[in-house]
């Protein structure tokens, strides 16, 4: 359907995160591993949200049920626009990603953890973009 995605290939050769505006209105920041005819293969997609009370941006998991240690697919047909991430978004993404990856490593080592103990992030304990 969107074979023009192949033309994006070279644009994602570096590791810098990209911001995707989706047709749902969501904005996600993620690392693009590669593209094929109709999908972006992505790692650690985080949604950029706006806290109207604090008047600040913050990052949160885009898919709470997903295994963030694995790559995911993003359909080209669900994307309105793609851009490079602003420096402050990139920096906060890198820090959140580091914390997330370290958490995933901890969970793999401790296989006794029960599902009830999964922590769902709220605005209060999510890193805020400054």
N, C-alpha and C positions, 0 to 999 in steps of 0.2 A: 504494500500500500504506500509506504513512505520510503521508497528506495533512495530518496535524496538524503536520508540519514547517513548513508555511506560517505557523503561529501563532508560531513562533520568530523569524520574519523581523525584527521590530522589536527583538528582544533583541540582535541582532548588528549594529546600525547603527553602533556605534562601532568603533574599530580595536583595542580591547583584545583580547589573545589569550584563547582559551577552552581549557579542559582537557576532553577527551573521554575517558571510560572506555569501552573497547570490550569487546565480548563475549568477545574473545580474552584479556582481562585486561590488555592494553596500555593505558597512559595516554599520550595525546599532547596536546601543547600546539600550537595553531595559530591563525592568523588566519582568521576566517570572512568571506568576501567576500559571499556571499548564500546563500539556501536556495531549493530548489524543492520539488516534491511529495515527493520521496524521497531527495534528496541535499543535503549541505552542499557548497558550493563553497569550497575552502580553499586557503590559501597557506602554504608553508613549514611542513609538519607535522613536529614533532620529538617523538621519544619520550622520556618522562621515565623514566629507569632508576635503579635503586638499586645502588650499589657497597657490598656488604656488608663488604668489607675496610676501606674508608675510612669506612664508615657515612655516606655522603653521596649526594645525588641528583646526576645529571648528565644532560645532554641529548645525544641522538645523532640522526642522520637516521632517520626512520621508514621510508622506502623508499630503499634505497641505489641502486637502478637508475633512479630517477625524475629527471626534469628539474626541478630546484628553481626554475628561472626561470619555470615555468608554473604555472597554477592546477591543482588536483587535485580529485577528487570523493571524498566520504566518504558511504557509504550509511547512511541513517537506520536501517536494520534492523541494522546492526552496532554500534550505540551503546547502552550501558547508561545513561549519565548524562552531562550537560554542566554545567559550572560555570565561573564566572569564575576566572581564574588568580590565585593568591596573588601578592602584590607581588614577592617574591623570585623567583618563577618567571617572572613577566612581565619583570622586569629582565634575568634571565639569557637568556630567550628573545630579547629585543630585541637583546642583545649578540651572541648566537650568530647570529641572523638577519642582523645587519649584516655580520659576518665572512663568512657564507655568500654573501650577495648580492655583496659585494666580490669574493669568489673566483669567482663565476659570471661577473661582468663581466670579470675577468682572463682566464678560460678562453675567453670569446667573442672577445676580442681576439687571443689566441694560439691559432689554429686548428691549429697544428702539433703540439699535445700528443697523445701517443699514449695509448691506453687503459691500457697497462701502467703508466703513471705516475699513474693515479688513486689517490689516497690514501684508504684506508679507515680511518676513525677507530677508535681504541681508547680504553679508559678513561683511559689515561695522558695523551692529548693532547686529550681532550674537556673543555671548560670545566665545572668542577664548580659546582653551585649552593651558595652559602654562606648 
